[in-house]
Amino acid sequence: MARFQIVVGNLGTVVDTVIQMYAISSFNDYKTMSQTGKGRVGGESVTLFVDGEPDPRYTYEPEMSDG
């Protein structure tokens, strides 16, 4: 059984589950929070790991600006 983890840049692991649908839904929620600047997640990277390996389909890196 695969293990799914979501890691947010400044928070670390925020989800650790064996339920793929929950992991994908949570990834999308955290990605939206990062994009909209909400709370401590705002502007942070969000990555879904499957069995310890990052899944490139579920990796979000916010664009950096020079200010």
Phi and psi in degrees as GROMACS dihedral restraints (atoms count N, CA, C in turn):
[ dihedral_restraints ]
;  ai    aj    ak    al  type     phi  dphi    fc
    3     4     5     6     1   -74.6    20    10
    4     5     6     7     1   151.3    20    10
    6     7     8     9     1  -113.9    20    10
    7     8     9    10     1   134.6    20    10
    9    10    11    12     1  -117.1    20    10
   10    11    12    13     1   131.3    20    10
   12    13    14    15     1  -131.6    20    10
   13    14    15    16     1   142.8    20    10
   15    16    17    18     1  -113.4    20    10
   16    17    18    19     1   128.2    20    10
   18    19    20    21     1  -116.8    20    10
   19    20    21    22     1   127.4    20    10
   21    22    23    24     1  -108.9    20    10
   22    23    24    25     1   132.4    20    10
   24    25    26    27     1   -32.3    20    10
   25    26    27    28     1   -64.6    20    10
   27    28    29    30     1   -93.1    20    10
   28    29    30    31     1    -5.1    20    10
   30    31    32    33     1  -103.9    20    10
   31    32    33    34     1   -28.2    20    10
   33    34    35    36     1    90.1    20    10
   34    35    36    37     1  -149.5    20    10
   36    37    38    39     1   -74.3    20    10
   37    38    39    40     1   123.1    20    10
   39    40    41    42     1  -111.8    20    10
   40    41    42    43     1   -16.7    20    10
   42    43    44    45     1  -141.1    20    10
   43    44    45    46     1   137.8    20    10
   45    46    47    48     1  -143.9    20    10
   46    47    48    49     1   108.6    20    10
   48    49    50    51     1  -149.7    20    10
   49    50    51    52     1   165.8    20    10
   51    52    53    54     1  -107.2    20    10
   52    53    54    55     1     4.7    20    10
   54    55    56    57     1  -100.6    20    10
   55    56    57    58     1   106.7    20    10
   57    58    59    60     1   -60.6    20    10
   58    59    60    61     1   -44.7    20    10
   60    61    62    63     1   -60.7    20    10
   61    62    63    64     1   -40.4    20    10
   63    64    65    66     1   -64.4    20    10
   64    65    66    67     1   -41.8    20    10
   66    67    68    69     1   -63.4    20    10
   67    68    69    70     1   -44.3    20    10
   69    70    71    72     1   -67.3    20    10
   70    71    72    73     1   -43.2    20    10
   72    73    74    75     1   -60.8    20    10
   73    74    75    76     1   -43.6    20    10
   75    76    77    78     1   -65.6    20    10
   76    77    78    79     1   -40.4    20    10
   78    79    80    81     1   -56.5    20    10
   79    80    81    82     1   -47.4    20    10
   81    82    83    84     1   -62.8    20    10
   82    83    84    85     1   -38.1    20    10
   84    85    86    87     1   -62.9    20    10
   85    86    87    88     1   -48.7    20    10
   87    88    89    90     1   -67.0    20    10
   88    89    90    91     1   -36.1    20    10
   90    91    92    93     1   -61.7    20    10
   91    92    93    94     1   -44.2    20    10
   93    94    95    96     1   -62.6    20    10
   94    95    96    97     1   -43.8    20    10
   96    97    98    99     1   -60.8    20    10
   97    98    99   100     1   -40.0    20    10
   99   100   101   102     1   -64.4    20    10
  100   101   102   103     1   -44.6    20    10
  102   103   104   105     1   -66.4    20    10
  103   104   105   106     1   -33.7    20    10
  105   106   107   108     1   -91.4    20    10
  106   107   108   109     1    -3.6    20    10
  108   109   110   111     1    78.0    20    10
  109   110   111   112     1    21.0    20    10
  111   112   113   114     1   -77.3    20    10
  112   113   114   115     1   129.3    20    10
  114   115   116   117     1    54.4    20    10
  115   116   117   118     1  -151.8    20    10
  117   118   119   120     1   -72.5    20    10
  118   119   120   121     1   -13.7    20    10
  120   121   122   123     1   -83.2    20    10
  121   122   123   124     1   -21.3    20    10
  123   124   125   126     1   -52.8    20    10
  124   125   126   127     1   125.3    20    10
  126   127   128   129     1    76.0    20    10
  127   128   129   130     1    10.0    20    10
  129   130   131   132     1   -99.9    20    10
  130   131   132   133     1   156.4    20    10
  132   133   134   135     1   -73.0    20    10
  133   134   135   136     1   150.7    20    10
  135   136   137   138     1  -134.4    20    10
  136   137   138   139     1   126.6    20    10
  138   139   140   141     1  -135.2    20    10
  139   140   141   142     1   135.2    20    10
  141   142   143   144     1   -98.5    20    10
  142   143   144   145     1   124.2    20    10
  144   145   146   147     1  -104.6    20    10
  145   146   147   148     1   139.6    20    10
  147   148   149   150     1  -118.6    20    10
  148   149   150   151     1   116.9    20    10
  150   151   152   153     1    50.5    20    10
  151   152   153   154     1    42.0    20    10
  153   154   155   156     1    84.8    20    10
  154   155   156   157     1    -1.9    20    10
  156   157   158   159     1  -112.7    20    10
  157   158   159   160     1   134.1    20    10
  159   160   161   162     1   -65.6    20    10
  160   161   162   163     1   135.8    20    10
  162   163   164   165     1   -93.9    20    10
  163   164   165   166     1   112.5    20    10
  165   166   167   168     1   -61.6    20    10
  166   167   168   169     1   -19.7    20    10
  168   169   170   171     1   -72.8    20    10
  169   170   171   172     1   -21.2    20    10
  171   172   173   174     1  -127.4    20    10
  172   173   174   175     1    58.8    20    10
  174   175   176   177     1  -130.2    20    10
  175   176   177   178     1   124.9    20    10
  177   178   179   180     1  -122.6    20    10
  178   179   180   181     1   124.1    20    10
  180   181   182   183     1  -121.1    20    10
  181   182   183   184     1   116.1    20    10
  183   184   185   186     1   -65.1    20    10
  184   185   186   187     1   150.4    20    10
  186   187   188   189     1   -73.4    20    10
  187   188   189   190     1   135.8    20    10
  189   190   191   192     1   -93.8    20    10
  190   191   192   193     1   139.5    20    10
  192   193   194   195     1  -119.0    20    10
  193   194   195   196     1   160.6    20    10
  195   196   197   198     1   -85.8    20    10
  196   197   198   199     1     4.4    20    10
